Amino acid sequence: MSDQDPQPDEQQGEESLEAEAYEIAPEEQSLVEQLQAERDEFESKLLRVSADYQNFARRAQQNVDSAVQQKLMDIARGLVTVMDHFDRALEGQSKDEATGVLQGVLMVHDELLSTLNRYGIQRLDVEPGTEFDPNRHEALMRQPSDQFESNHITMQMQPGYVLGEKIIRPAQVGVAE
């Protein structure tokens, strides 16, 4: 046997000490049970407080995220209106008149569109013939059409914009009856 292995007599002595250490007088047994009950109660309270704190922290983060998202939506709505003005200005111009002004407006238009894209704001252009989706499109008029099926878009009047999965503004369209 090695020096570290206890001798058989030593093992019996340790076992008797362990047995004696766990023997509790009957009057002390109730005190031990009371202390164990208090410990269990405190442990239960600690778990509840910990869970409440985690829920609070999660809700606080959700509130912050929601506030940031709402602010971005407000900014996006303002930028989209500016973009609409550029679109209208570009539609009314011909290449023969004010070519320099038109090129400048085109550059600003492209830069603004690029900036919107950088912040996750995507332009929602709708092609004629696309099925109308009330979650992404706003029907400004219904019109008879031999070219398109009923409930399909006949024309886009104004593009929509999305931020992630949220619609900033739906595309404004005409829909076939």
URURCOR-V69470 format. One line per field, one symbol per residue. psi: psi as a letter, one per 20 degrees, with the letter a starting at -180 (. if undefined). Layout:
# URURCOR-V69470
psi->???
This chain:
# URURCOR-V69470
psi->qrhhpqqhhhghgghhggghhipqqhhhghgghghhggghghgggggggggggggggghghhggggggggghgggggghhgghgggghhhhiqqhhplgggghgggggghgggggghhjjoqpnppqqiqppoihiqoohqqqqphhqrqkqphqphpqrqqodipogpqpprqpp.
